[in-house]
Amino acid sequence: MRAIPAELCVKCKGHKYLCGLPYCPLMERFRSIVNSLQKVKINQESKLVDGSTPPSAIVGERGYPKVTLILNLPPSIHGEEARNYENPLNWWGKVSLGEIIKLRSSLISAMLKTDASKALDLYNTEIPLTVISENPVDSEAKLKKLEAKLKFDGRVLPRGPGGPAEKFKVTDNPKIPAKLDKLIFDDVKAQEAIYELYKHNIDYYKIINALSFGLLGQRKRRKLVPTRWAITAVDSMIGKELQEKISEYNELNQVEVYYSSYLGNYFHIILYPSKYTSTWIEIWHPLSLWSTELLVSELSENYWGEYDYMDGGYLAARLGVLEYLEKIKR
């Protein structure tokens, strides 16, 4: 068996398949270990699931443009309690990785197959509205079969057991933020709509879901966008707008250093006086998921927003830095 360079794994993170294999050996091993530790008890006789959906849904990318919609429900959990099952903003710094896994593994995933071009047809089912609703929305799913496996992914939140859905029915009324509701019916480019929502303080995760479920953009061009792609697109589009704004401000007049950490991720931010340029240095410790040895990778972005290669982690971290620079007008 040929060796795969650790540098390639760090750039790929289990979803770009840069090694040429149709699957990621590291993620397969990780899933196997987690699944052996998780004992999910499911009644195979009853495949009717009801609950309130938080903004919790995934558009899969495998097989694109044929895509799988993964709609998550906490069984028999309704109302505000359902919000706890996917609430990254409130989780930050408070909820442990084990608690997140426990919450996510108790969700039931109802899976529907469709084509990425069928965004308008999906809108008529109200499913897209449930994932951008301000309040949890009562829904029910009838599953064809149920698989008791906990699914892990390199970039999106873990999800619990589930299976293909015979039907998925929305039984409550979604509450849509007014600005988002307006842009759903406007015929404007996705980038313009995304930044408009961002300026009006619409929840970041709702913006991602709106793009992913085909609710934004010029109406004739709207499609379902795989969740991973939507995350990167939103980070990139908002970042581009902010970068253009801060390029007109005066430079910093001092060096500033910041630090934060959560769930085993450690961020060190160093800001220094200069024209806009950015260097992202990523260090993987020995025996971490993507590398068995100490590994350092580097990505550079120049003044014109050109970078060495696309990295979702960098774009997400960069967005927070750009928001700070916009806040201090530097």
C-alpha contacts under 8 A as a table, 3 or more apart, distances in Angstrom:
res1	aa1	res2	aa2	distance
4	I	8	L	7.20
4	I	9	C	7.61
4	I	19	C	6.76
5	P	8	L	5.46
5	P	9	C	6.84
6	A	9	C	5.04
6	A	10	V	6.34
6	A	290	W	6.81
6	A	291	S	5.34
6	A	292	T	7.70
6	A	295	L	7.52
7	E	10	V	5.27
7	E	11	K	6.53
7	E	295	L	7.23
7	E	297	S	7.18
8	L	11	K	5.29
8	L	12	C	6.08
8	L	18	L	6.81
8	L	19	C	7.14
9	C	12	C	4.99
9	C	13	K	5.67
9	C	14	G	7.00
9	C	18	L	7.86
9	C	19	C	7.97
9	C	290	W	5.66
9	C	291	S	7.24
10	V	13	K	5.43
10	V	290	W	5.74
10	V	291	S	7.33
10	V	297	S	7.77
11	K	311	D	7.21
12	C	15	H	6.04
12	C	16	K	5.10
12	C	17	Y	6.45
12	C	18	L	6.11
13	K	16	K	7.25
13	K	154	G	6.18
13	K	290	W	6.89
14	G	17	Y	6.55
14	G	23	Y	7.90
14	G	24	C	5.37
14	G	26	L	7.40
14	G	27	M	6.36
14	G	153	D	7.95
14	G	154	G	6.00
15	H	24	C	7.35
15	H	154	G	7.18
17	Y	20	G	5.67
17	Y	21	L	6.07
17	Y	22	P	6.62
17	Y	23	Y	6.77
17	Y	24	C	6.82
18	L	21	L	7.67
21	L	24	C	7.01
23	Y	28	E	7.75
24	C	27	M	5.37
24	C	28	E	6.17
25	P	28	E	5.08
25	P	29	R	6.16
26	L	29	R	5.16
26	L	30	F	6.14
26	L	289	L	7.13
26	L	290	W	7.14
27	M	30	F	4.88
27	M	31	R	5.99
27	M	152	F	7.85
27	M	153	D	7.36
27	M	154	G	7.47
28	E	31	R	5.16
28	E	32	S	6.20
29	R	32	S	5.13
29	R	33	I	6.33
30	F	33	I	5.24
30	F	34	V	6.26
30	F	152	F	7.99
31	R	34	V	5.17
31	R	35	N	5.91
31	R	150	L	7.79
31	R	151	K	6.80
31	R	152	F	6.06
32	S	35	N	5.17
32	S	36	S	6.17
33	I	36	S	5.30
33	I	37	L	6.58
34	V	37	L	5.18
34	V	38	Q	6.22
34	V	150	L	7.45
35	N	38	Q	5.12
35	N	39	K	7.62
35	N	149	K	6.29
35	N	150	L	5.87
35	N	151	K	7.97
36	S	39	K	7.44
38	Q	150	L	7.20
40	V	105	S	7.81
40	V	106	S	7.98
40	V	148	A	6.02
40	V	149	K	7.31
40	V	161	P	7.69
41	K	148	A	7.43
42	I	148	A	6.85
43	N	46	S	5.83
43	N	47	K	7.69
44	Q	47	K	6.52
44	Q	145	K	7.86
44	Q	146	L	6.67
47	K	142	K	5.93
47	K	143	L	5.23
47	K	144	K	7.22
47	K	145	K	6.97
47	K	146	L	7.01
48	L	140	E	7.20
48	L	141	A	5.82
48	L	142	K	4.56
48	L	143	L	6.32
49	V	73	L	7.54
49	V	75	P	5.94
49	V	76	S	7.56
49	V	108	I	7.65
49	V	140	E	5.51
49	V	141	A	5.19
49	V	142	K	6.40
49	V	143	L	7.81
50	D	73	L	7.01
50	D	74	P	7.65
50	D	75	P	5.65
50	D	76	S	5.66
50	D	77	I	7.88
50	D	138	D	7.39
50	D	139	S	5.85
50	D	140	E	4.15
50	D	141	A	6.39
51	G	73	L	5.63
51	G	74	P	5.55
51	G	75	P	5.21
51	G	76	S	4.79
51	G	77	I	4.98
51	G	78	H	5.28
51	G	82	A	7.88
51	G	138	D	5.59
51	G	139	S	5.79
51	G	140	E	6.44
52	S	73	L	6.38
52	S	74	P	6.82
52	S	76	S	7.88
52	S	77	I	6.15
52	S	78	H	4.62
52	S	79	G	6.10
52	S	82	A	5.89
52	S	136	P	5.36
52	S	137	V	4.85
52	S	138	D	4.07
52	S	139	S	5.87
53	T	56	S	6.54
53	T	72	N	6.55
53	T	73	L	5.22
53	T	74	P	7.09
53	T	82	A	6.61
53	T	83	R	7.85
53	T	130	T	7.05
53	T	131	V	7.62
53	T	136	P	5.36
53	T	137	V	5.34
53	T	138	D	6.33
53	T	139	S	6.70
54	P	73	L	7.74
54	P	82	A	5.87
54	P	83	R	5.14
54	P	84	N	8.00
54	P	85	Y	6.98
54	P	86	E	6.36
54	P	130	T	7.78
54	P	131	V	6.89
54	P	135	N	7.50
54	P	136	P	4.89
54	P	137	V	7.04
55	P	83	R	7.95
55	P	86	E	6.98
55	P	130	T	6.75
55	P	131	V	4.13
55	P	132	I	6.04
55	P	133	S	6.94
55	P	136	P	7.35
55	P	206	K	7.29
55	P	209	N	7.87
56	S	71	L	6.63
56	S	72	N	5.78
56	S	73	L	8.00
56	S	86	E	6.36
56	S	131	V	6.15
57	A	69	L	7.22
57	A	70	I	5.52
57	A	71	L	4.63
57	A	72	N	5.96
57	A	131	V	6.58
57	A	209	N	7.79
58	I	69	L	5.87
58	I	70	I	4.97
58	I	71	L	6.65
58	I	226	P	7.39
58	I	227	T	5.72
59	V	67	V	6.66
59	V	68	T	5.91
59	V	69	L	4.77
59	V	70	I	6.32
59	V	212	S	6.79
59	V	213	F	7.54
59	V	224	L	7.41
59	V	225	V	6.74
59	V	226	P	4.60
59	V	227	T	5.14
60	G	67	V	5.61
60	G	68	T	5.12
60	G	69	L	6.32
60	G	70	I	7.43
60	G	226	P	5.19
60	G	227	T	6.56
61	E	64	Y	5.42
61	E	65	P	7.87
61	E	67	V	6.07
61	E	68	T	7.57
61	E	226	P	5.00
61	E	227	T	7.62
61	E	228	R	7.86
62	R	66	K	7.81
62	R	67	V	6.67
62	R	68	T	7.90
63	G	66	K	5.30
63	G	67	V	6.18
64	Y	67	V	5.44
64	Y	115	D	7.97
64	Y	116	A	7.32
65	P	115	D	5.84
65	P	116	A	5.19
65	P	117	S	7.62
66	K	113	K	7.26
66	K	114	T	5.93
66	K	115	D	4.52
66	K	116	A	6.08
67	V	113	K	5.95
67	V	114	T	5.61
67	V	115	D	5.81
67	V	116	A	6.26
67	V	226	P	7.71
68	T	111	M	6.35
68	T	112	L	5.60
68	T	113	K	4.64
68	T	114	T	6.41
69	L	110	A	7.96
69	L	111	M	5.43
69	L	112	L	5.06
69	L	113	K	6.29
69	L	114	T	7.55
70	I	109	S	5.89
70	I	110	A	5.72
70	I	111	M	4.63
70	I	112	L	6.73
71	L	109	S	5.44
71	L	110	A	5.12
71	L	111	M	6.30
72	N	107	L	5.84
72	N	108	I	5.50
72	N	109	S	4.46
72	N	110	A	6.29
72	N	159	R	7.80
73	L	107	L	5.34
73	L	108	I	5.22
73	L	109	S	6.47
73	L	110	A	7.83
73	L	139	S	7.86
74	P	77	I	5.43
74	P	82	A	6.70
74	P	85	Y	7.54
74	P	106	S	6.50
74	P	107	L	4.59
74	P	108	I	6.20
75	P	106	S	7.84
75	P	107	L	6.85
75	P	108	I	6.85
77	I	81	E	6.70
77	I	82	A	5.83
78	H	81	E	6.30
78	H	82	A	5.73
78	H	136	P	7.57
78	H	138	D	6.73
79	G	82	A	5.87
79	G	83	R	7.66
79	G	135	N	7.73
79	G	136	P	5.79
79	G	137	V	7.40
79	G	138	D	7.69
80	E	83	R	5.42
80	E	84	N	7.75
80	E	135	N	7.43
80	E	136	P	6.50
81	E	84	N	5.95
82	A	85	Y	5.77
82	A	136	P	6.54
83	R	86	E	6.04
83	R	87	N	6.41
83	R	136	P	6.44
84	N	87	N	5.70
84	N	103	L	7.97
85	Y	103	L	5.56
85	Y	104	R	6.40
85	Y	107	L	7.86
86	E	104	R	7.78
87	N	90	N	5.60
87	N	91	W	6.11
88	P	91	W	4.81
88	P	92	W	6.17
89	L	92	W	5.69
90	N	94	K	7.55
91	W	94	K	5.42
91	W	95	V	5.05
92	W	95	V	6.66
92	W	262	Y	7.31
93	G	96	S	7.98
93	G	262	Y	6.11
95	V	99	E	6.20
95	V	100	I	6.72
96	S	99	E	5.17
96	S	100	I	6.33
96	S	263	L	7.05
97	L	100	I	5.08
97	L	101	I	6.19
97	L	263	L	6.23
98	G	101	I	5.12
98	G	102	K	6.13
99	E	102	K	4.95
99	E	103	L	6.18
100	I	103	L	5.15
100	I	104	R	6.08
101	I	104	R	5.12
101	I	105	S	5.78
101	I	158	P	6.79
102	K	105	S	5.26
102	K	106	S	6.45
103	L	106	S	5.55
103	L	107	L	7.13
104	R	107	L	5.49
104	R	157	L	7.69
104	R	158	P	6.00
104	R	159	R	5.17
104	R	160	G	5.84
105	S	108	I	7.94
105	S	150	L	6.00
105	S	158	P	7.23
105	S	159	R	5.61
105	S	160	G	3.88
105	S	161	P	6.98
106	S	160	G	5.76
106	S	161	P	7.68
107	L	159	R	6.60
107	L	160	G	5.14
107	L	161	P	6.98
108	I	159	R	7.82
108	I	160	G	5.75
108	I	161	P	5.36
108	I	162	G	5.08
109	S	159	R	7.20
109	S	160	G	6.55
109	S	161	P	6.09
109	S	162	G	4.22
109	S	163	G	6.42
110	A	141	A	6.58
110	A	143	L	6.72
110	A	162	G	5.75
110	A	163	G	5.67
110	A	164	P	5.90
110	A	165	A	5.24
110	A	168	F	7.61
111	M	162	G	7.47
111	M	163	G	5.88
111	M	164	P	4.55
111	M	165	A	5.34
112	L	164	P	6.13
112	L	165	A	5.89
114	T	118	K	7.04
115	D	118	K	5.48
115	D	224	L	7.88
116	A	119	A	6.54
116	A	223	K	5.32
116	A	224	L	4.56
116	A	225	V	6.99
117	S	222	R	7.31
117	S	223	K	4.95
117	S	224	L	6.58
118	K	121	D	5.32
118	K	122	L	6.36
118	K	223	K	6.84
118	K	224	L	7.39
119	A	122	L	5.16
119	A	123	Y	6.29
119	A	213	F	6.75
119	A	214	G	5.24
119	A	215	L	7.68
119	A	222	R	6.63
119	A	223	K	5.33
119	A	224	L	5.69
120	L	123	Y	5.03
120	L	124	N	6.76
120	L	214	G	7.62
120	L	222	R	8.00
121	D	124	N	5.50
121	D	125	T	7.31
122	L	125	T	5.42
122	L	126	E	7.13
122	L	127	I	6.78
122	L	128	P	7.09
123	Y	126	E	5.32
123	Y	127	I	6.56
123	Y	128	P	5.92
123	Y	129	L	7.52
124	N	127	I	7.95
125	T	128	P	7.83
125	T	169	K	7.86
125	T	170	V	7.74
126	E	129	L	5.24
126	E	130	T	6.73
126	E	170	V	6.81
127	I	130	T	5.41
127	I	131	V	7.17
127	I	170	V	6.82
128	P	131	V	5.60
128	P	132	I	6.99
128	P	210	A	7.45
128	P	213	F	5.76
128	P	215	L	7.66
129	L	132	I	5.39
129	L	133	S	6.00
129	L	174	P	6.16
129	L	176	I	7.29
130	T	133	S	5.19
130	T	136	P	7.53
130	T	137	V	6.02
130	T	170	V	7.84
130	T	174	P	5.65
131	V	206	K	7.16
131	V	209	N	6.39
131	V	210	A	7.78
132	I	176	I	6.56
132	I	206	K	5.03
132	I	207	I	7.79
132	I	209	N	6.44
132	I	210	A	6.43
133	S	136	P	6.81
133	S	137	V	7.40
133	S	174	P	5.14
133	S	175	K	4.91
133	S	176	I	4.96
133	S	177	P	7.40
133	S	206	K	7.98
134	E	174	P	7.40
134	E	175	K	5.43
134	E	176	I	6.02
134	E	177	P	6.78
135	N	174	P	6.83
135	N	175	K	6.15
136	P	174	P	7.65
137	V	170	V	7.47
137	V	171	T	7.62
137	V	172	D	5.58
137	V	173	N	6.66
137	V	174	P	5.91
138	D	170	V	6.40
138	D	171	T	5.47
138	D	172	D	5.09
139	S	168	F	7.35
139	S	169	K	5.63
139	S	170	V	4.38
139	S	171	T	5.15
139	S	172	D	6.89
140	E	168	F	5.90
140	E	169	K	5.33
140	E	170	V	6.58
140	E	171	T	7.28
141	A	165	A	6.55
141	A	166	E	7.55
141	A	167	K	5.75
141	A	168	F	4.38
141	A	169	K	6.26
142	K	165	A	5.70
142	K	166	E	5.38
142	K	167	K	5.31
142	K	168	F	6.50
143	L	146	L	6.77
143	L	162	G	7.94
143	L	163	G	6.24
143	L	164	P	5.82
143	L	165	A	4.18
143	L	166	E	5.29
143	L	167	K	7.13
144	K	163	G	6.88
144	K	164	P	5.73
144	K	165	A	5.62
144	K	166	E	5.50
145	K	162	G	7.77
145	K	163	G	5.49
145	K	164	P	6.47
145	K	165	A	7.84
146	L	161	P	7.00
146	L	162	G	5.13
146	L	163	G	4.78
146	L	164	P	7.73
147	E	161	P	5.60
147	E	162	G	5.39
147	E	163	G	5.88
148	A	160	G	7.66
148	A	161	P	4.64
148	A	162	G	6.80
149	K	160	G	6.42
149	K	161	P	4.88
149	K	162	G	7.65
150	L	158	P	7.27
150	L	159	R	6.03
150	L	160	G	4.56
150	L	161	P	5.65
151	K	158	P	5.69
151	K	159	R	5.27
151	K	160	G	6.12
151	K	161	P	7.52
152	F	157	L	7.27
152	F	158	P	4.70
152	F	159	R	6.75
153	D	156	V	5.76
153	D	157	L	6.91
153	D	158	P	6.35
155	R	228	R	7.17
156	V	228	R	7.19
165	A	168	F	6.70
170	V	173	N	7.90
176	I	180	L	6.80
176	I	181	D	5.91
177	P	180	L	5.35
177	P	181	D	6.06
177	P	202	I	7.64
178	A	181	D	5.03
178	A	182	K	6.24
179	K	182	K	5.21
179	K	183	L	6.38
179	K	197	L	6.90
179	K	200	H	7.55
180	L	183	L	5.17
180	L	184	I	6.25
180	L	197	L	6.71
180	L	202	I	7.71
181	D	184	I	5.31
181	D	185	F	7.06
182	K	185	F	5.59
182	K	186	D	6.42
183	L	186	D	4.75
183	L	187	D	7.73
183	L	188	V	7.82
183	L	193	A	6.58
183	L	216	L	6.99
184	I	215	L	5.46
184	I	216	L	5.84
186	D	218	Q	7.78
186	D	219	R	7.93
187	D	217	G	6.57
187	D	218	Q	4.69
187	D	219	R	5.63
188	V	192	E	6.70
188	V	193	A	6.51
188	V	216	L	7.85
188	V	217	G	5.44
188	V	218	Q	5.00
188	V	219	R	7.85
189	K	192	E	5.41
189	K	193	A	6.32
189	K	216	L	7.60
189	K	217	G	4.46
189	K	218	Q	5.22
190	A	193	A	5.07
190	A	194	I	5.97
190	A	211	L	7.69
190	A	216	L	5.48
190	A	217	G	3.83
190	A	218	Q	6.91
191	Q	194	I	5.15
191	Q	195	Y	6.23
191	Q	217	G	7.58
191	Q	237	M	6.01
191	Q	238	I	7.94
192	E	195	Y	5.44
192	E	196	E	6.12
193	A	196	E	5.06
193	A	197	L	6.21
193	A	216	L	6.70
193	A	217	G	6.89
194	I	197	L	5.23
194	I	198	Y	6.21
194	I	207	I	6.67
194	I	216	L	7.81
194	I	234	V	7.07
194	I	237	M	7.55
194	I	238	I	7.29
195	Y	198	Y	4.88
195	Y	199	K	6.12
195	Y	237	M	7.37
195	Y	238	I	5.82
195	Y	241	E	7.49
196	E	199	K	5.19
196	E	200	H	6.42
197	L	200	H	5.13
197	L	201	N	6.48
197	L	202	I	5.42
197	L	207	I	7.15
198	Y	201	N	5.18
198	Y	202	I	5.67
198	Y	203	D	7.71
198	Y	204	Y	7.18
198	Y	207	I	7.80
198	Y	238	I	7.59
199	K	202	I	7.63
202	I	206	K	7.10
202	I	207	I	7.02
203	D	206	K	5.26
203	D	207	I	6.49
204	Y	207	I	5.21
204	Y	208	I	6.54
205	Y	208	I	5.06
205	Y	209	N	6.25
206	K	209	N	5.00
206	K	210	A	5.97
207	I	210	A	5.06
207	I	211	L	6.32
207	I	234	V	7.63
208	I	211	L	5.31
208	I	212	S	6.02
208	I	227	T	7.58
208	I	230	A	5.81
208	I	231	I	5.90
208	I	234	V	6.43
209	N	212	S	4.88
209	N	213	F	5.93
209	N	227	T	7.59
209	N	230	A	7.79
210	A	213	F	5.42
210	A	214	G	6.40
210	A	215	L	5.12
210	A	216	L	6.31
211	L	214	G	5.37
211	L	215	L	5.79
211	L	216	L	5.41
211	L	217	G	7.94
211	L	224	L	7.56
211	L	225	V	6.74
211	L	230	A	6.36
212	S	215	L	7.65
212	S	223	K	7.99
212	S	224	L	5.45
212	S	225	V	4.32
212	S	226	P	6.01
212	S	227	T	5.72
212	S	230	A	5.56
213	F	223	K	7.37
213	F	224	L	4.95
213	F	225	V	6.47
214	G	217	G	7.81
214	G	222	R	5.31
214	G	223	K	4.83
214	G	224	L	4.69
214	G	225	V	6.83
215	L	222	R	7.08
216	L	219	R	7.66
216	L	222	R	6.74
217	G	221	R	6.91
217	G	222	R	5.88
218	Q	221	R	5.46
218	Q	222	R	6.25
219	R	222	R	5.42
225	V	229	W	6.59
225	V	230	A	6.03
226	P	229	W	5.40
226	P	230	A	6.21
227	T	230	A	4.96
227	T	231	I	6.21
228	R	231	I	5.28
228	R	232	T	6.51
229	W	232	T	5.29
229	W	233	A	6.03
230	A	233	A	4.94
230	A	234	V	6.04
231	I	234	V	5.38
231	I	235	D	6.26
231	I	312	G	7.86
232	T	235	D	5.20
232	T	236	S	5.98
232	T	312	G	5.51
232	T	315	L	6.96
232	T	316	A	7.57
233	A	236	S	5.05
233	A	237	M	5.97
234	V	237	M	5.20
234	V	238	I	6.04
235	D	238	I	5.55
235	D	239	G	5.83
235	D	315	L	5.84
235	D	316	A	5.81
235	D	319	L	6.38
236	S	239	G	5.06
236	S	240	K	6.01
236	S	315	L	6.27
237	M	240	K	5.16
237	M	241	E	6.51
238	I	241	E	5.28
238	I	242	L	6.30
238	I	319	L	7.51
239	G	242	L	5.14
239	G	243	Q	5.93
239	G	315	L	7.69
239	G	318	R	7.41
239	G	319	L	5.46
239	G	322	L	6.82
240	K	243	Q	5.12
240	K	244	E	6.28
240	K	305	G	7.57
241	E	244	E	5.34
241	E	245	K	6.51
242	L	245	K	5.10
242	L	246	I	6.24
242	L	322	L	6.28
242	L	323	E	7.16
242	L	326	E	6.85
243	Q	246	I	5.30
243	Q	247	S	6.14
243	Q	305	G	7.99
243	Q	322	L	6.67
244	E	247	S	5.38
244	E	248	E	7.29
245	K	248	E	5.85
245	K	249	Y	7.45
245	K	326	E	7.44
246	I	249	Y	5.21
246	I	322	L	7.88
246	I	325	L	6.84
246	I	326	E	5.94
246	I	329	K	6.67
246	I	330	R	6.09
247	S	275	K	7.57
247	S	276	Y	6.69
249	Y	329	K	6.02
249	Y	330	R	5.09
250	N	329	K	7.61
250	N	330	R	5.42
251	E	273	P	5.57
251	E	274	S	6.02
251	E	275	K	6.76
251	E	330	R	5.50
252	L	255	V	7.53
252	L	272	Y	6.57
252	L	273	P	4.66
252	L	274	S	7.26
252	L	330	R	5.81
253	N	272	Y	7.87
253	N	273	P	5.85
254	Q	272	Y	6.30
254	Q	273	P	6.27
255	V	270	I	7.23
255	V	271	L	5.61
255	V	272	Y	4.47
255	V	273	P	6.71
256	E	270	I	5.86
256	E	271	L	5.04
256	E	272	Y	6.49
257	V	268	H	7.28
257	V	269	I	5.63
257	V	270	I	4.60
257	V	271	L	6.33
258	Y	268	H	5.81
258	Y	269	I	4.96
258	Y	270	I	6.54
259	Y	266	Y	7.49
259	Y	267	F	5.55
259	Y	268	H	4.63
259	Y	269	I	6.22
260	S	266	Y	6.04
260	S	267	F	5.25
260	S	268	H	6.83
261	S	264	G	6.86
261	S	265	N	5.41
261	S	266	Y	4.37
261	S	267	F	6.00
262	Y	265	N	5.36
262	Y	266	Y	6.81
274	S	277	T	7.76
275	K	303	Y	7.05
276	Y	302	N	7.21
276	Y	303	Y	5.19
277	T	300	S	7.77
277	T	301	E	5.80
277	T	302	N	4.83
277	T	303	Y	5.17
278	S	300	S	5.78
278	S	301	E	5.05
278	S	302	N	6.59
279	T	298	E	7.02
279	T	299	L	5.77
279	T	300	S	4.47
279	T	301	E	6.34
280	W	298	E	5.62
280	W	299	L	5.03
280	W	300	S	6.26
280	W	314	Y	6.66
281	I	296	V	6.93
281	I	297	S	5.83
281	I	298	E	4.58
281	I	299	L	6.57
282	E	296	V	5.71
282	E	297	S	5.24
282	E	298	E	6.32
283	I	294	L	7.34
283	I	295	L	5.74
283	I	296	V	4.54
283	I	297	S	6.56
284	W	288	S	6.53
284	W	290	W	7.59
284	W	291	S	6.82
284	W	293	E	7.83
284	W	294	L	5.80
284	W	295	L	5.16
284	W	296	V	6.45
285	H	288	S	5.69
285	H	291	S	7.54
285	H	292	T	7.95
285	H	293	E	6.65
285	H	294	L	4.88
285	H	295	L	6.73
286	P	291	S	6.45
286	P	292	T	5.05
286	P	293	E	4.05
286	P	294	L	4.60
286	P	295	L	7.58
287	L	290	W	7.98
287	L	291	S	5.97
287	L	292	T	4.11
287	L	293	E	6.07
288	S	291	S	5.53
288	S	292	T	6.24
288	S	293	E	7.94
289	L	292	T	7.65
291	S	294	L	7.19
291	S	295	L	7.05
299	L	307	Y	6.94
299	L	308	D	5.92
299	L	309	Y	7.29
300	S	307	Y	5.53
300	S	308	D	6.04
301	E	304	W	7.96
301	E	305	G	5.89
301	E	306	E	5.36
301	E	307	Y	4.17
301	E	308	D	6.93
302	N	305	G	5.48
302	N	306	E	5.54
302	N	307	Y	6.57
303	Y	306	E	7.46
307	Y	310	M	7.33
311	D	314	Y	5.42
311	D	315	L	6.43
312	G	315	L	5.16
312	G	316	A	6.18
313	G	316	A	5.23
313	G	317	A	6.23
314	Y	317	A	5.19
314	Y	318	R	5.86
315	L	318	R	5.03
315	L	319	L	6.21
316	A	319	L	5.37
316	A	320	G	7.11
317	A	320	G	5.59
317	A	321	V	6.81
318	R	321	V	5.15
318	R	322	L	6.15
319	L	322	L	5.11
319	L	323	E	6.13
320	G	323	E	5.11
320	G	324	Y	6.41
321	V	324	Y	5.17
321	V	325	L	6.35
322	L	325	L	5.04
322	L	326	E	6.10
323	E	326	E	5.12
323	E	327	K	6.14
324	Y	327	K	4.96
324	Y	328	I	6.40
325	L	328	I	5.29
325	L	329	K	5.81
325	L	330	R	5.25
326	E	329	K	4.84
326	E	330	R	6.46
327	K	330	R	7.99
